[in-house]
Amino acid sequence: MAAGDVALKDRISAAGERLAIEAAQKDPSRFGDLYEQHFERVYAYIARRVGDRDAAQDLTADVFHRALANLKQFEWRGVPFAAWLFRIAANAIADRSHRAAQERELPPPDDPESVSLEDVEHRARLFRLVDGLPSEQRRVIALRFAQQKSIREIAREIGRSEGAVKQLQFRGLHNLRARMDKGNG
């Protein structure tokens, strides 16, 4: 095949991909075509980097979920759609690695003999104060600090924007400080 034929074939392929993306942006049910076209490459990319089949499957699903959720923001710039998917995959792998590192860095549970009665009373008081918060603030505080979820994860879980979650967290912490100061004053 001549060099000119290869270049023509690449231009036709890029034009077809662009049309498939635009169709999916207008009608998300058309995203399946893009999924089918890129699934194997994205899965292979992730599997090579994480080395765990279950994790690779979960991350691949997450990549396509994120891609579908953000498809409206995708802008065609002549770069293959797969490059965008690989960037999402790289970010998902990095997020997973970061979470795993945080889990490894968690301190060991308190030794029951080293915990003072004062610490236990302080924690019990804190739990009572958190229970006294308005329900949405209490839920955000519990998810954020007890379950150590990110703002983004909490926003997805409760169906609110990240800004709304940050505001609920701010108000909840402000209320806790005020209640603690009131109890100490």
N, C-alpha and C positions, 0 to 999 in steps of 0.2 A: 504494500500500500504506500502510495506516495505521501510526502510530508503535507502537501496541500489537502489531500483526502483526509488525513488525520485531523488537521486543523478544522476542516469543515465539519467533520463528525463531532468534534469537541464543541463547536459553536451550536450545532443542532442539539446536542445533549444538554448544554447549559440553558438553551432557550426552553427546552422541554421541562427542565427542572424548575426554571423560573415560573413557567406557567402552572406547574403542579403546586408550587408554593403559594402563588397568588390565588389559585382555586381553593386551597386549604384555608387561606386567610379569610376568604369570603364565606366559605362553608366548612366549618371544622370537621364535618363528617368525611371530608376528602383527605384529611390528615393520614388516614390509613394507607394511602398510596405512598406517601413519604416514609411512613413507618416501615412498610414492607421493603421498600427500596434500601433503607439504611440500617435496619435492625441488626443484621449479621455483622456488619463492620463495627457498629457501636458496641455490640456485645463483645466482639473479639478484642477491641481496644481496651475495654474495661477489664475483661477476664485476664488479659496479659498483665495488667497492672495490680489487680487485687489478689489473684491467685486462689480465689475461693468462689466456687460455682454459685452458691446461694447468694453471696454478697454481689457477685457480678449480675445475677438476674435481678436482684432488688435495685441495684444502681441503674441498670439499663432501663427498668420500668420507670424509675425516678427521672432519668434523663428525658425520656419521651413525654412523661407527664409535664415536666418543666417546659419542654419545647412547645407542646401544645398550648400550655397556659400562656406562654409568651410569644406565640406565633404572630400575633397582631403587630408586635414591636419589631419583628424581623424585617430588615431592609435589604433588598437585593443589591449587592455591590459587585457582582461578577465572581465572587468567591463561592466555591461549592457549598451547598447546604450542609454537607457532612462536616465541614470545618466548624460551623456553628455548633453542631451536635457534639463534636469532639471537645469543644471548649466547655460546653455544659457538662460533659462527662468528666473532664479534668477537674472542674469545680466541685462536682459531686464526690469524686474520689478524694479530693483535698478536704472537703467537709467531713467525710467519713473518717479520714485519718485524724483530723483535728479532734473529733468527738471521741475516738478511741484513745487518743493521747490524754485527753482530759479525764477519761474514766480510769486510766492507769495511774494518774496523778492524784486521785482522790485519797485523802488520808485514811488510814485504817480506822475501823470503828473504835470508839473510845473504850479503853480498858475500864470495866465497871469499878475496879478498885481505885482508879485514878480520878474518877469523876466526883467532884465535891457536891455536897448537898446544895450549896449555893448555885452551882451550875445547873443542877436539875431544877431548882426552883425558878431560875431565870428562864430556862427553856420552857417550862410549863406556863409561866406568865406570858411569854412571847406567843405561845400557841393560843392561849386564851385571847390575847389581843388580836391576833390574826383572825380567829373565829368571830370576833366582834365587827370585823370590816364588812362593808356592803358586799353582796355575793360576787359581783364581777371583779372587784378589787381583790377579794379573798382568793378567787380562782386564779387570777393572774399571778398573785404573789406565790401561791402554792406551786403552780406550774414552773414559775421562773426560778424560785429558790429551793423548793423541796425536790422538784423533779429535774432541776437544772436545764430547762428547755430554753432555747433561744427565742428572741422576740418573734422571729419569722415562724418558728414552729408553733408558738402559742397563737399567733394570728391565724394560721391555718386551722388550728384545732378549734378555736372558738368562733371562727368566721368573722373576724374583725380585721381592720387594717393594722399594719405595724404601728402607725402613728397612734391609733386608738389604744393598742396594747401598751405602748410606752406611756401614754397619758394615764391609763388605769394603774400601771405600776407606780408612776410618780405619785398619784393621789393616794394609793395604798400605803406607800412608804411614808408619805407626809402624815397620813392619819396615824400610822403606827408610832412615829416619832412624837407626835402630839400626845398620844395616849400614854406613851412611856414617860414623857416629861411630866404629864399631869399626875401620874402615879408616883413619880419621884419627888414632886414639888410639894 
